[in-house]
């Protein structure tokens, strides 16, 4: 499981379809999480990652130290499925995605991750698994972390 976490002052995801684009999820201050899964990922990894994200202290306290977590600042999370996090571009010009889990494996893990974050008391917005989406973020800091389990 891979997560690209970006601390944001706001983020929005729009799902594109024949009629244009509709807002699927929107948050203010918090984290935008691009999430990808591989074949061997498990529910235990999903729970671990949700707890890791919820506990990360990436917001400044009164002394301007990164010492506050999402819950401390009333932050929210926008979760967007992103199979391309498992793209391998070491050879050639076209990435290989053989390490990315197929949708029938990744979709339940994605839903479990969203549920685990909500179960930790976080406000969670989402995109639409497998859809073509436009993601708009305002990266705060910028603060960006690569998380892997």
Backbone as JSON Lines, residues from 0, in Angstrom:
{"i":0,"aa":"X","n":[0.85,-1.18,0.0],"ca":[0.0,0.0,0.0],"c":[0.89,1.23,0.0]}
{"i":1,"aa":"X","n":[0.55,2.14,-0.88],"ca":[1.29,3.39,-0.97],"c":[0.32,4.56,-0.85]}
{"i":2,"aa":"X","n":[0.79,5.58,-0.11],"ca":[-0.01,6.79,0.04],"c":[0.91,7.99,-0.2]}
{"i":3,"aa":"X","n":[0.49,8.86,-1.08],"ca":[1.15,10.15,-1.23],"c":[0.27,11.14,-0.49]}
{"i":4,"aa":"X","n":[0.78,11.64,0.63],"ca":[0.04,12.55,1.5],"c":[0.48,13.97,1.25]}
{"i":5,"aa":"X","n":[-0.48,14.85,1.04],"ca":[-0.19,16.27,0.9],"c":[-1.03,17.03,1.9]}
{"i":6,"aa":"X","n":[-0.36,17.84,2.73],"ca":[-1.11,18.7,3.64],"c":[-1.67,19.83,2.8]}
{"i":7,"aa":"X","n":[-2.97,20.08,2.95],"ca":[-3.64,21.06,2.1],"c":[-4.41,22.08,2.92]}
{"i":8,"aa":"X","n":[-4.56,23.26,2.33],"ca":[-5.47,24.24,2.92],"c":[-6.88,24.03,2.35]}
{"i":9,"aa":"X","n":[-6.94,23.4,1.17],"ca":[-8.21,22.95,0.6],"c":[-7.91,21.98,-0.53]}
{"i":10,"aa":"X","n":[-8.9,21.11,-0.83],"ca":[-8.76,20.15,-1.92],"c":[-10.15,19.75,-2.4]}
{"i":11,"aa":"X","n":[-10.2,19.4,-3.67],"ca":[-11.47,19.03,-4.27],"c":[-11.2,18.01,-5.37]}
{"i":12,"aa":"X","n":[-12.11,17.06,-5.51],"ca":[-12.02,16.1,-6.61],"c":[-13.35,16.13,-7.37]}
{"i":13,"aa":"X","n":[-13.21,16.23,-8.7],"ca":[-14.36,16.21,-9.59],"c":[-14.27,14.97,-10.46]}
{"i":14,"aa":"X","n":[-15.4,14.29,-10.61],"ca":[-15.48,13.11,-11.45],"c":[-15.98,13.53,-12.81]}
{"i":15,"aa":"X","n":[-15.22,13.16,-13.84],"ca":[-15.59,13.52,-15.21],"c":[-16.46,12.41,-15.81]}
{"i":16,"aa":"X","n":[-17.52,12.83,-16.48],"ca":[-18.36,11.89,-17.23],"c":[-18.89,12.59,-18.47]}
{"i":17,"aa":"X","n":[-19.85,11.97,-19.14],"ca":[-20.36,12.52,-20.4],"c":[-20.97,13.91,-20.23]}
{"i":18,"aa":"X","n":[-21.54,14.18,-19.07],"ca":[-22.2,15.45,-18.84],"c":[-21.29,16.55,-18.33]}
{"i":19,"aa":"X","n":[-20.0,16.28,-18.21],"ca":[-19.06,17.27,-17.69],"c":[-18.35,16.72,-16.47]}
{"i":20,"aa":"X","n":[-18.34,17.51,-15.41],"ca":[-17.66,17.08,-14.18],"c":[-18.52,17.48,-12.99]}
{"i":21,"aa":"X","n":[-18.6,16.58,-12.01],"ca":[-19.34,16.88,-10.79],"c":[-18.4,16.73,-9.6]}
{"i":22,"aa":"X","n":[-18.59,17.57,-8.6],"ca":[-17.77,17.49,-7.39],"c":[-18.16,16.22,-6.63]}
{"i":23,"aa":"X","n":[-17.17,15.36,-6.4],"ca":[-17.4,14.14,-5.63],"c":[-17.02,14.34,-4.17]}
{"i":24,"aa":"X","n":[-15.96,15.11,-3.94],"ca":[-15.5,15.34,-2.58],"c":[-14.76,16.65,-2.46]}
{"i":25,"aa":"X","n":[-14.88,17.27,-1.29],"ca":[-14.23,18.58,-1.07],"c":[-13.92,18.7,0.42]}
{"i":26,"aa":"X","n":[-12.72,19.21,0.72],"ca":[-12.35,19.46,2.11],"c":[-11.68,20.82,2.21]}
{"i":27,"aa":"X","n":[-11.62,21.33,3.43],"ca":[-10.81,22.5,3.73],"c":[-9.46,22.01,4.22]}
{"i":28,"aa":"X","n":[-9.01,22.51,5.35],"ca":[-7.71,22.15,5.91],"c":[-7.64,20.65,6.21]}
{"i":29,"aa":"X","n":[-6.52,20.04,5.82],"ca":[-6.36,18.62,6.11],"c":[-5.32,17.97,5.22]}
{"i":30,"aa":"X","n":[-5.61,16.72,4.84],"ca":[-4.71,15.93,4.0],"c":[-5.44,15.47,2.75]}
{"i":31,"aa":"X","n":[-4.77,15.59,1.61],"ca":[-5.2,14.92,0.39],"c":[-4.34,13.67,0.28]}
{"i":32,"aa":"X","n":[-4.99,12.51,0.18],"ca":[-4.28,11.23,0.12],"c":[-4.51,10.58,-1.24]}
{"i":33,"aa":"X","n":[-3.43,10.41,-2.01],"ca":[-3.49,9.6,-3.22],"c":[-3.08,8.2,-2.79]}
{"i":34,"aa":"X","n":[-3.94,7.21,-3.03],"ca":[-3.78,5.88,-2.44],"c":[-3.74,4.81,-3.52]}
{"i":35,"aa":"X","n":[-2.71,3.97,-3.46],"ca":[-2.59,2.84,-4.38],"c":[-2.36,1.55,-3.65]}
{"i":36,"aa":"X","n":[-2.77,0.44,-4.27],"ca":[-2.64,-0.88,-3.66],"c":[-1.93,-1.83,-4.61]}
{"i":37,"aa":"X","n":[-1.24,-2.79,-4.01],"ca":[-0.6,-3.84,-4.78],"c":[-1.25,-5.18,-4.41]}
{"i":38,"aa":"X","n":[-0.87,-6.25,-5.1],"ca":[-1.54,-7.54,-4.99],"c":[-1.53,-8.13,-3.58]}
{"i":39,"aa":"X","n":[-0.47,-7.91,-2.83],"ca":[-0.31,-8.57,-1.53],"c":[-0.86,-7.76,-0.36]}
{"i":40,"aa":"X","n":[-1.46,-6.62,-0.61],"ca":[-1.96,-5.78,0.48],"c":[-3.1,-6.47,1.23]}
{"i":41,"aa":"X","n":[-3.17,-6.17,2.53],"ca":[-4.15,-6.81,3.4],"c":[-4.91,-5.76,4.22]}
{"i":42,"aa":"X","n":[-5.95,-6.23,4.88],"ca":[-6.71,-5.37,5.77],"c":[-5.88,-4.84,6.92]}
{"i":43,"aa":"X","n":[-4.92,-5.64,7.38],"ca":[-4.05,-5.19,8.48],"c":[-3.22,-3.99,8.04]}
{"i":44,"aa":"X","n":[-2.73,-4.01,6.81],"ca":[-1.97,-2.88,6.3],"c":[-2.84,-1.64,6.17]}
{"i":45,"aa":"X","n":[-4.06,-1.84,5.75],"ca":[-5.01,-0.74,5.61],"c":[-5.26,-0.09,6.97]}
{"i":46,"aa":"X","n":[-5.51,-0.89,7.99],"ca":[-5.74,-0.35,9.34],"c":[-4.5,0.37,9.86]}
{"i":47,"aa":"X","n":[-3.31,-0.21,9.64],"ca":[-2.07,0.43,10.08],"c":[-1.92,1.8,9.43]}
{"i":48,"aa":"X","n":[-2.17,1.86,8.11],"ca":[-2.01,3.13,7.38],"c":[-3.02,4.16,7.86]}
{"i":49,"aa":"X","n":[-4.25,3.75,8.12],"ca":[-5.25,4.7,8.62],"c":[-4.81,5.28,9.96]}
{"i":50,"aa":"X","n":[-4.3,4.45,10.83],"ca":[-3.83,4.93,12.13],"c":[-2.6,5.83,11.98]}
{"i":51,"aa":"X","n":[-1.73,5.49,11.05],"ca":[-0.55,6.32,10.79],"c":[-0.98,7.71,10.32]}
{"i":52,"aa":"X","n":[-1.87,7.76,9.35],"ca":[-2.34,9.04,8.82],"c":[-3.01,9.87,9.91]}
{"i":53,"aa":"X","n":[-3.88,9.24,10.68],"ca":[-4.61,9.96,11.73],"c":[-3.67,10.51,12.79]}
{"i":54,"aa":"X","n":[-2.58,9.82,13.06],"ca":[-1.68,10.23,14.12],"c":[-0.54,11.14,13.71]}
{"i":55,"aa":"X","n":[-0.33,11.33,12.41],"ca":[0.79,12.16,11.97],"c":[0.62,13.6,12.45]}
{"i":56,"aa":"X","n":[1.67,14.12,13.02],"ca":[1.65,15.49,13.54],"c":[2.33,16.4,12.51]}
{"i":57,"aa":"X","n":[1.51,16.94,11.62],"ca":[2.02,17.75,10.51],"c":[1.46,19.17,10.49]}
{"i":58,"aa":"X","n":[0.83,19.58,11.59],"ca":[0.29,20.93,11.68],"c":[1.02,21.68,12.79]}
{"i":59,"aa":"X","n":[1.24,22.96,12.57],"ca":[2.03,23.77,13.5],"c":[1.25,24.1,14.77]}
{"i":60,"aa":"X","n":[1.97,24.04,15.88],"ca":[1.41,24.46,17.16],"c":[1.7,25.95,17.38]}
{"i":61,"aa":"X","n":[1.45,26.44,18.58],"ca":[1.66,27.87,18.89],"c":[3.12,28.29,18.74]}
{"i":62,"aa":"X","n":[4.05,27.33,18.87],"ca":[5.47,27.62,18.73],"c":[5.97,27.38,17.3]}
{"i":63,"aa":"X","n":[5.04,27.16,16.37],"ca":[5.34,26.91,14.97],"c":[6.11,25.61,14.75]}
{"i":64,"aa":"X","n":[5.9,24.65,15.64],"ca":[6.48,23.31,15.48],"c":[5.42,22.37,14.94]}
{"i":65,"aa":"X","n":[5.8,21.47,14.07],"ca":[4.84,20.48,13.55],"c":[4.55,19.48,14.67]}
{"i":66,"aa":"X","n":[3.51,19.77,15.44],"ca":[3.24,18.95,16.62],"c":[1.75,18.63,16.78]}
{"i":67,"aa":"X","n":[0.92,18.99,15.8],"ca":[-0.52,18.75,15.91],"c":[-0.98,17.81,14.8]}
{"i":68,"aa":"X","n":[-1.91,16.94,15.16],"ca":[-2.49,15.97,14.22],"c":[-3.81,16.5,13.67]}
{"i":69,"aa":"X","n":[-4.38,15.76,12.73],"ca":[-5.65,16.15,12.11],"c":[-6.73,16.46,13.15]}
{"i":70,"aa":"X","n":[-6.89,15.57,14.11],"ca":[-7.91,15.75,15.12],"c":[-7.71,16.99,15.97]}
{"i":71,"aa":"X","n":[-6.46,17.37,16.16],"ca":[-6.15,18.56,16.97],"c":[-6.57,19.85,16.29]}
{"i":72,"aa":"X","n":[-6.6,19.84,14.96],"ca":[-6.9,21.07,14.21],"c":[-8.25,21.01,13.5]}
{"i":73,"aa":"X","n":[-9.01,19.93,13.74],"ca":[-10.3,19.79,13.07],"c":[-10.16,19.57,11.58]}
{"i":74,"aa":"X","n":[-9.07,18.93,11.18],"ca":[-8.8,18.7,9.76],"c":[-9.59,17.54,9.18]}
{"i":75,"aa":"X","n":[-9.67,17.5,7.87],"ca":[-10.39,16.47,7.14],"c":[-9.43,15.76,6.18]}
{"i":76,"aa":"X","n":[-9.93,14.72,5.54],"ca":[-9.12,13.94,4.62],"c":[-9.89,13.76,3.31]}
{"i":77,"aa":"X","n":[-9.19,13.95,2.2],"ca":[-9.73,13.63,0.88],"c":[-8.94,12.44,0.36]}
{"i":78,"aa":"X","n":[-9.62,11.33,0.11],"ca":[-8.96,10.1,-0.33],"c":[-9.29,9.85,-1.8]}
{"i":79,"aa":"X","n":[-8.22,9.71,-2.61],"ca":[-8.38,9.52,-4.05],"c":[-7.62,8.26,-4.46]}
{"i":80,"aa":"X","n":[-8.31,7.32,-5.11],"ca":[-7.64,6.11,-5.58],"c":[-6.66,6.48,-6.7]}
{"i":81,"aa":"X","n":[-5.48,5.83,-6.68],"ca":[-4.41,6.22,-7.61],"c":[-3.54,5.0,-7.93]}
{"i":82,"aa":"X","n":[-4.0,4.14,-8.85],"ca":[-3.24,2.94,-9.18],"c":[-1.87,3.27,-9.78]}
{"i":83,"aa":"X","n":[-1.71,4.47,-10.34],"ca":[-0.45,4.82,-10.98],"c":[0.69,4.98,-9.98]}
{"i":84,"aa":"X","n":[0.39,4.98,-8.67],"ca":[1.47,5.0,-7.68],"c":[2.33,3.74,-7.79]}
{"i":85,"aa":"X","n":[1.79,2.7,-8.41],"ca":[2.56,1.47,-8.63],"c":[3.08,1.36,-10.06]}
{"i":86,"aa":"X","n":[3.15,2.48,-10.76],"ca":[3.73,2.48,-12.09],"c":[5.24,2.35,-12.03]}
{"i":87,"aa":"X","n":[5.8,1.56,-12.92],"ca":[7.25,1.36,-13.0],"c":[7.74,1.88,-14.35]}
{"i":88,"aa":"X","n":[8.49,2.98,-14.31],"ca":[8.95,3.62,-15.54],"c":[10.45,3.47,-15.73]}
{"i":89,"aa":"X","n":[11.05,2.45,-15.09],"ca":[12.5,2.28,-15.21],"c":[12.93,1.88,-16.61]}
{"i":90,"aa":"X","n":[12.09,1.15,-17.32],"ca":[12.43,0.7,-18.66],"c":[11.47,1.34,-19.66]}
{"i":91,"aa":"X","n":[12.01,1.73,-20.79],"ca":[11.17,2.26,-21.86],"c":[10.54,3.59,-21.52]}
{"i":92,"aa":"X","n":[9.53,3.92,-22.29],"ca":[8.86,5.21,-22.14],"c":[7.42,5.06,-21.67]}
{"i":93,"aa":"X","n":[6.97,3.85,-21.57],"ca":[5.59,3.61,-21.15],"c":[5.63,2.83,-19.84]}
{"i":94,"aa":"X","n":[5.08,3.38,-18.77],"ca":[5.15,2.7,-17.47],"c":[4.41,1.37,-17.49]}
{"i":95,"aa":"X","n":[4.9,0.46,-16.7],"ca":[4.23,-0.81,-16.46],"c":[3.45,-0.7,-15.16]}
{"i":96,"aa":"X","n":[2.26,-1.25,-15.14],"ca":[1.43,-1.2,-13.94],"c":[1.14,-2.6,-13.41]}
{"i":97,"aa":"X","n":[2.02,-3.55,-13.69],"ca":[1.79,-4.93,-13.25],"c":[1.79,-5.06,-11.73]}
{"i":98,"aa":"X","n":[2.43,-4.14,-11.02],"ca":[2.45,-4.21,-9.56],"c":[1.2,-3.64,-8.92]}
{"i":99,"aa":"X","n":[0.38,-2.93,-9.69],"ca":[-0.87,-2.37,-9.15],"c":[-1.92,-3.47,-9.04]}
{"i":100,"aa":"X","n":[-2.63,-3.47,-7.93],"ca":[-3.7,-4.46,-7.74],"c":[-4.82,-4.22,-8.75]}
{"i":101,"aa":"X","n":[-5.41,-5.3,-9.21],"ca":[-6.57,-5.21,-10.1],"c":[-7.73,-4.6,-9.33]}
{"i":102,"aa":"X","n":[-8.67,-3.98,-10.03],"ca":[-9.79,-3.32,-9.35],"c":[-10.56,-4.21,-8.38]}
{"i":103,"aa":"X","n":[-10.73,-5.48,-8.71],"ca":[-11.49,-6.37,-7.82],"c":[-10.77,-6.6,-6.48]}
{"i":104,"aa":"X","n":[-9.46,-6.38,-6.44],"ca":[-8.69,-6.46,-5.19],"c":[-8.58,-5.07,-4.55]}
{"i":105,"aa":"X","n":[-8.29,-4.07,-5.37],"ca":[-8.04,-2.72,-4.85],"c":[-9.29,-2.03,-4.32]}
{"i":106,"aa":"X","n":[-10.43,-2.2,-4.97],"ca":[-11.65,-1.48,-4.56],"c":[-12.06,-1.81,-3.13]}
{"i":107,"aa":"X","n":[-12.1,-3.08,-2.73],"ca":[-12.45,-3.36,-1.33],"c":[-11.42,-2.82,-0.33]}
{"i":108,"aa":"X","n":[-10.15,-2.82,-0.71],"ca":[-9.12,-2.25,0.17],"c":[-9.29,-0.74,0.29]}
{"i":109,"aa":"X","n":[-9.62,-0.1,-0.8],"ca":[-9.88,1.34,-0.8],"c":[-11.05,1.67,0.13]}
{"i":110,"aa":"X","n":[-12.13,0.93,-0.02],"ca":[-13.32,1.16,0.82],"c":[-13.0,0.88,2.29]}
{"i":111,"aa":"X","n":[-12.19,-0.15,2.55],"ca":[-11.8,-0.45,3.93],"c":[-10.94,0.66,4.52]}
{"i":112,"aa":"X","n":[-10.07,1.25,3.7],"ca":[-9.23,2.35,4.16],"c":[-10.09,3.56,4.53]}
{"i":113,"aa":"X","n":[-11.03,3.9,3.67],"ca":[-11.94,5.02,3.95],"c":[-12.72,4.75,5.23]}
{"i":114,"aa":"X","n":[-13.24,3.53,5.38],"ca":[-14.0,3.17,6.58],"c":[-13.12,3.23,7.83]}
{"i":115,"aa":"X","n":[-11.87,2.79,7.72],"ca":[-10.95,2.82,8.87],"c":[-10.67,4.26,9.29]}
{"i":116,"aa":"X","n":[-10.48,5.16,8.33],"ca":[-10.26,6.57,8.66],"c":[-11.49,7.16,9.36]}
{"i":117,"aa":"X","n":[-12.67,6.85,8.84],"ca":[-13.91,7.33,9.46],"c":[-14.08,6.74,10.85]}
{"i":118,"aa":"X","n":[-13.69,5.47,11.0],"ca":[-13.78,4.81,12.29],"c":[-12.88,5.44,13.34]}
{"i":119,"aa":"X","n":[-11.86,6.16,12.9],"ca":[-10.97,6.88,13.81],"c":[-11.49,8.29,14.1]}
{"i":120,"aa":"X","n":[-12.7,8.58,13.63],"ca":[-13.33,9.86,13.93],"c":[-12.99,10.98,12.97]}
{"i":121,"aa":"X","n":[-12.38,10.66,11.83],"ca":[-12.01,11.7,10.88],"c":[-13.14,11.98,9.89]}
{"i":122,"aa":"X","n":[-13.22,13.23,9.46],"ca":[-14.11,13.6,8.37],"c":[-13.41,13.2,7.09]}
{"i":123,"aa":"X","n":[-14.08,12.39,6.26],"ca":[-13.45,11.86,5.05],"c":[-14.33,12.13,3.84]}
{"i":124,"aa":"X","n":[-13.73,12.73,2.81],"ca":[-14.37,12.88,1.5],"c":[-13.6,11.99,0.53]}
{"i":125,"aa":"X","n":[-14.25,11.6,-0.55],"ca":[-13.6,10.69,-1.5],"c":[-13.86,11.11,-2.93]}
{"i":126,"aa":"X","n":[-13.05,10.53,-3.78],"ca":[-13.32,10.57,-5.21],"c":[-14.22,9.39,-5.51]}
{"i":127,"aa":"X","n":[-14.14,8.88,-6.73],"ca":[-14.92,7.72,-7.14],"c":[-13.94,6.68,-7.68]}
{"i":128,"aa":"X","n":[-13.85,5.53,-7.03],"ca":[-12.86,4.52,-7.4],"c":[-12.97,4.18,-8.88]}
{"i":129,"aa":"X","n":[-11.84,4.24,-9.58],"ca":[-11.76,3.85,-10.98],"c":[-12.24,4.88,-11.98]}
{"i":130,"aa":"X","n":[-12.76,6.0,-11.5],"ca":[-13.28,7.03,-12.4],"c":[-12.15,7.94,-12.9]}
{"i":131,"aa":"X","n":[-12.42,8.64,-13.96],"ca":[-11.52,9.7,-14.42],"c":[-11.86,10.94,-13.6]}
{"i":132,"aa":"X","n":[-10.85,11.49,-12.94],"ca":[-11.1,12.58,-11.99],"c":[-10.14,13.73,-12.21]}
{"i":133,"aa":"X","n":[-10.58,14.91,-11.81],"ca":[-9.73,16.09,-11.72],"c":[-9.56,16.37,-10.24]}
{"i":134,"aa":"X","n":[-8.3,16.44,-9.79],"ca":[-8.01,16.7,-8.39],"c":[-7.36,18.07,-8.29]}
{"i":135,"aa":"X","n":[-7.97,18.92,-7.5],"ca":[-7.43,20.26,-7.3],"c":[-7.02,20.38,-5.84]}
{"i":136,"aa":"X","n":[-5.77,20.75,-5.62],"ca":[-5.29,20.92,-4.25],"c":[-4.55,22.23,-4.1]}
{"i":137,"aa":"X","n":[-4.57,22.73,-2.89],"ca":[-3.7,23.83,-2.52],"c":[-2.8,23.25,-1.44]}
{"i":138,"aa":"X","n":[-1.59,22.87,-1.84],"ca":[-0.63,22.22,-0.95],"c":[-0.13,23.26,0.05]}
{"i":139,"aa":"X","n":[-0.32,22.97,1.32],"ca":[0.02,23.89,2.4],"c":[1.42,23.6,2.89]}
{"i":140,"aa":"X","n":[2.32,24.5,2.66],"ca":[3.7,24.35,3.16],"c":[4.74,24.65,2.11]}
{"i":141,"aa":"X","n":[4.92,23.82,1.13],"ca":[4.26,22.54,0.92],"c":[4.78,21.45,1.86]}
{"i":142,"aa":"X","n":[3.87,20.59,2.25],"ca":[4.21,19.4,3.03],"c":[3.69,18.2,2.26]}
{"i":143,"aa":"X","n":[4.6,17.33,1.86],"ca":[4.26,16.13,1.11],"c":[5.07,14.96,1.65]}
{"i":144,"aa":"X","n":[4.38,13.85,1.96],"ca":[5.06,12.65,2.46],"c":[4.67,11.44,1.63]}
{"i":145,"aa":"X","n":[5.63,10.53,1.47],"ca":[5.41,9.25,0.82],"c":[5.33,8.21,1.94]}
{"i":146,"aa":"X","n":[4.18,7.52,2.04],"ca":[3.99,6.49,3.06],"c":[3.82,5.15,2.38]}
{"i":147,"aa":"X","n":[4.46,4.15,2.93],"ca":[4.36,2.82,2.33],"c":[4.32,1.78,3.43]}
{"i":148,"aa":"X","n":[3.5,0.76,3.22],"ca":[3.4,-0.33,4.2],"c":[3.27,-1.62,3.45]}
